[in-house]
Amino acid sequence: MQTKKTNNLPALSTQIRIETLKGLGKLGFGHVGGSFSVAELLAVLYGKQMRYNPEEPNWPDRDYLVCSKGHAGPAVYAALALSGFFPTDWLLTINTPGTRLPSHCDRLLTPGVDMTTGSLGQGASTAVGIALANRLQGRDSYTYLILGDGEIQEGQVWEAMSMAAQLNLDHLITFVDYNKKQLDGYLCDINNFDNIAERMAAFGLEAVTVDGHDTNAIDRAIDQAKASGRATCIVLDTVKAKDCSFAENVFNNHSVTINEAQLEEGLSFLNAKLKEQVRDDD
């Protein structure tokens, strides 16, 4: 069951960026970088590939999403709101007292969030557990795991990937957001991971690298993963803070402050892009 399927996935990715920026702009700061780099992935998942029911977020036969890179929570929230899990007005309360949308995903607070994340690496283990539990219970649900490229420096990730391959968790599809930056710099300067697909393959997974800002490429890769009969890793070649006019080309864009002028500029750029995407689809 899926109630928000769309054929215009690029437009949905831009809508996700718009709603993410509105929420973070209202707050005045936040994780723009890693949220914007996974917008296309979230559009493909919530707009086409995932099975879910926003009227019953805990539907047992749903597909599961574990956003292990919890700082991308704002983009996940935007995707959930656009998919009908809660009103988009909630996005304006992100990371404020009493909110149901904390800085990092919390399954006890937010409808549609399947796993609490933020402690880097731990989402990999919990995703393996979810995929195994669903298999043991006879469900054909898929578990989608999103990892950051800096996050995979955590040894726990590789333990989880080794177990996923050993157990042949063919309903676990892992994505690595390869935006080449982490909190305090470029990966190549800190702990270089420029051959992620090869490393994943060495651990026994089916692995491929695609353009992480091409919704068609992501969609095809997921279809191929589902047909492979193996645990799969899809490495998304992305740009940190993609399409954020005031942050994309900034070195330190993991988390940024957002003033009113920047918010207006960023939304103007995204709304113009959305208008073009909608027109091209007509």
N, C-alpha and C positions, 0 to 999 in steps of 0.2 A: 504494500500500500504506500502510495506517495501522492500527496495532494497538491504539490507546488511544482510540478514538472514544467520545464520551459525549453523551447528550442533556441532561444537567444542567450546562450551561455556567456558570451563576452559581455553582453549588457548586464547580466546578473552579476558578473565579477565587478563591474564598475559600480553597480548599486551597492554591493558589499563594501567597496571602498568609501563610497559616499556616506553610508550610515556609520561606518567605523570612524571616519573623520569627524562627523557631527558629534559623536559621543566623546571622542578624545578632545575635540575642540572645546566643547562645553566644560570639560574637566581642566583644560589648559595644558595638558601634557600627556604623554603615554607612548606605548610601543607601536609606533607607526611602522617602523622598518619591517619587522617580522610579521606584522599583520597584513600589510599590503602585498608582501611577496607571495602569500598563499591564497590570494583572492580568487584566482582562476581555479585552483584546485577545489576550493570550497564551493564555487559555482557549479563545477562538474558534479561534485558529490551530492549537494542538496538540490541541484537543478535537474539531475538526470539519474545518477547511478545509485544513490542510497534509497533504501526502503525504510520509511518512517511514517509516523502518524502524529502530527502535532496536537491532535485532540487527545491522544493517549501516549504521552512521551515515554512511558515505561512499558509500552507494548512489547511483550516477550519476544516476538518474532521480528523485531526491527533489526536493521543494521546498526552497528555501534561505531562511534567515532571517539578516538582517544587522541586529543591534541596534546602530545607530551611536551611540546614547546609551548608551555602554558602562557607565555607572554603574547602569543597570538590569539589569546582569548577574545579581545575586542572584535576581531574579524569573525570568529566563530559565533559570537553573540549576534553580530549583524546578519550572518547567514541564517541563524535560527529565527530571528525576528522576521526576516523577509520570507521565511518558510512557514510562518504562522504559529510558532511556538509561544510567542508573547508579543505584546504591542511594541512597535518601534520606539515609542516614547520611553520605554525602559532604558534604551541605549543612552539617553541623556543623564542617566544616574550612575553610569559606570564608575566603580571605585570610589563611591561616596558613602558616607555613613548610612546604614540601613538598606543599602542597595541589594538587589538579588543578582547583580552582575559585578562580582569582585574582580580585582586586577587579573587574577589567574582563575581558570575554570574550577568550579566547585559543583559537584553533582548534587549536593544537598540543597543548593540555593537556586540553581538555574534550570528551568524546564528544558529538556533536550540535551543537557550535558550528561554524558554517560560515565565519565571518570574525572575525579579531581586530579589536577596536574599542576606542575610548577616546579617541583623538585626534579631537576633535569635527569633524564635517564630512566626514571621510575615508570613513566608511561609505557615504555617498551615492554617491561615485565608484566604490567597489568593488562596490556593488550594481548599478550600471549596467553595470559590466564583467561581472559574473556573468550578468545577464540577457541581455546581448549574446552572451556565450560560449555559453550554453545554446541560444540561437536558432541560432547558427552551426553548432552540433553537432546540430541537428535535434531537440532535446528540447522537450517542452511543459511543462517545469518552471516553476513560478512562483517569483519572487524577492520576498520581503517585506522591506521596509526600514522600520525604526523610527527616527524622528528626534525629538529634543527641541525644544521651542519656542524655548528659548534657543539651542540649537545652530544653528538656521537663520539666525542672524545671521552665520554663516560664509559667505563668498562662494562657497566651493567647493560648497556645497549647491546654489546656484542655477545654477552651471555644469553640475552633474550633472543637475538637473531639465530644463534647456534641452536637453541632449543626449538625455535619455530621451524627450522629446517629439519632437525632430528625428528620432530613429531609430524612433519609434513602438514603443517597448518595451511592448507590450500585456501582457506577462507580468511586468511590474514593478509592484507595488502598494506605494506609499509611505504610511506613517502618520506623522502629526505628533502627538505627545503634548502637547496644548495645555492644560497645567496652570497656565499663567500665571505661573510662577515659574522662576527660574534660580538658580544657585549663590548669588548675593549680593543677591537682591531680586526684586521684581515686574518682569515684562517691561515693563509700561506706564511704569515709572520709568527703565528702562535703555535699551531700544530697542524701541519698541512694535510688536508684530506682532498686531494684532487683526483682520486680514482675510486670514488665511493662505490660505484656499481661493481667494479672489479673486486673490491673488498667484500661486498655483500655476496657476490657469487662464490668467493672463496669460502664463505661460511655456509654455503649450500643453498642459497636462495636463487631463484630466478631474478635477474636484475637487469634494468635498462635505464638509460638516461634520456629524458625528453625535454623539450622547451616548456618550462613551467608556466609560461604566459600564453601558451597556445592551448585553448580549451579542447580543440579537436584532437591534438596530440595526446593530451592527458586522458581524454575519453577513450581513445583507441588503446592506449596502454593499459587502462583498467580492464577493458574487454579482453585483451590478450592475457592479462594476469588471471582473470577468471577462467579462461580456457586452458591455462597451462597445467592445472592440477598440482601446482606447487606453491609454497609460500613465496611471495614476490616482494621485491623492493623496486619502487619507481623513484629514481632520482630526478628531482625537478630543478633544472637549470634556471635560476631566477635572479632578479635584481632586487636588492633590499630597498624597501620603500618605493617600489615600482608605482609610477603614476601619481606620486605625491609631489606636486610641483615645487614645493619649498624644501623637500627633504631627500628626494631621490639621489641627488648628486652631492649630498653632504657626507663627509667622512663619518662623523659620529651620528648615525641616524637609527641606532637601535631603539632608543627612547628620546623623544624630543619635546621641547616646549612648543606650544602653539598659541600665538597671539591672534587677535581678531583679524588683523590684516592677512596673516597667513591662512587662517581658516577661510576667509572670503576668497582668497586667491586659489586655494586648493579645491574648494567646492566649485568655483567657477570653471576651472579646468576640467574637473570630472563631469560636471553637468553638461558641458559642451561635448565631451567625448561620448557620454551616454546618448545625447541627442543624435549624434552621427550613427552610433551603433543601432539605434532604433530605426532610424531612417533607412540604413542599409539593409535592414531586415524586412522592410515593407515591400 
